[in-house]
């Protein structure tokens, strides 16, 4: 039974980490799309802004799902992180639409926005994922220690 528990936790970790990576790739792709359109067409259309914002929302949604364990009793991981992700996604959505309608972004403006947002997003996602990865690694080591103690006690 303990082996099943360990395997289930390990598979959960793999699945959720993969979801977080996919969400980051989706978000990066969406901003890369906007940057490419700015370079190629000298301007960014409202449709591209909507696509970028949709990918950003999808990316943050996947990130929040990735860290939203049903069995995890840690309230901070269950509620605070998904809420933070969706609030941040809403903020990016608002900022994109506001900047687009305000100034009809040029190439420099779009690339600057791309650099700032993807840099900030990358840093925040990196540290969030790193924190949770370290937390999960410590949980795995604790589980290994627990399993070793059980094996020794059975002998």
N, C-alpha and C positions, 0 to 999 in steps of 0.2 A: 504493500500500500504506500509506503514511503517513496519507493522508486517511481510509482505512478504520479505521486504529488510532485516530485522533483522534475520529472519529465514534462508534466503539464505546465509547471512554472517556467521551465526553460523554453518551451514552445511559445508560451505567452510572451516571454521576453523577446524572442526572435520576431514574432508577428508584430508586436507593438513597435519594436525598433524599426522594422521594415516600413511600417505605416508612417512613422516619423520621417524617415529618409525620403519616402515617396512624396510626402507633403512638402518637404523642403524643395525637392526637385520640381514639383508642380509650381510652387511659388516662384522659384528662380526662373523657370521657363516662361512664366507669364510676364515677368519684368523684362526678360531678354527679348520677348516678342515685341514689347513696346519700344525698347531701345532700337531694335532692328527696323521697325516701321519708321521711327524718327530719323534714322540715318538714310533709309531708302527714299522716303517720300517727303522729307523736310517738315513733316507735321504729323501729329498723332490724331487719329479719328476718335470720335466718341465711342465707337464700337470696340476699338482696341482697349480703351479704358475700361469698358464694361467687361471685356474678356479677361483683362488683367485682374480686375477686382473679383471676378468670379473664381478665377484660379486661386487668388489669394484666400478667398473665403473657403474654397475647397481644401486648400493646403492647411489652413488653420483648423478647419473642421477635422481633418484627418489627424492632425497633431493632437487635438483634444481627445479624439476617440482613442488614439494610441496610448494615452496616459490615463484613460478613464476605465480603470479595472473595476469590474463588478464586485469581485471578492476582496479587493483591497479595502481595509478598514481605515486607512489614512485619509482623513477628511480633506487635508490640503491637496492631496493628489486627486481626489475624486471630484472636488467642486471648484477649488480656486484656480487650478490650471486651465480647465476648459473655459471657465468664465473669462479669465485673462486673455486666452487665445481668441475668443469670439469678440471681446471688446477691442482688442488690437486689430483684428480683421476689419471691424466696423470703422475704426479710426483710419486705417489705410484706405478703405473704400471711400470715406468722406474726403480724405486728403487728395486722393486721385481725382475725384470728380470736381472738387473745388479748384484745384490747380489747373485742370483742363479748361473749365469754363472761364476761369479768371484770366488766363493769359494765353490760351491756345499755344501750348508749349512748343518751343523750337527744339532743335537737336540738342543744344547745350542744356536747355532746361530739362528735357526728358532724360538725358544721360545723367545729369546731376541728381534728379529725383530718383532714377534707377539706382545710382550708386549709393545714395544715402539710405534709401529704403531697404535695398537688398543687403547692404552692410549692417544696418541696425537689426534687420530681421534675422540675418545669418548669425550675428553675434548673440542675439537673445535666444534663438532656437538652439544654438550650439551649447550655451551655458545651461539652458533648461534640460536638454538631452543629456549633457555631461553629468549634471547633478543627479538626474534620475538613473543614469547608467551606473554611476558610482554607488548609489543607494541599492540598486538591484544586485550589483556585484557583491556588496557586503552581505546582502540577504542570501546569495548563493553560497558564499563562504560560511555563513552561519549555518546554513542547511547542511553543508558538507561536514562541519564540525559536529552537528547534531547527529547525523547519520553515523559518523565514526564512533561517537560515544555509544550509540545504540548497538553497533556491531561489537564493540569491546564488552559492553555489559551483557550481551547474549552469550559470549564465550565464557 
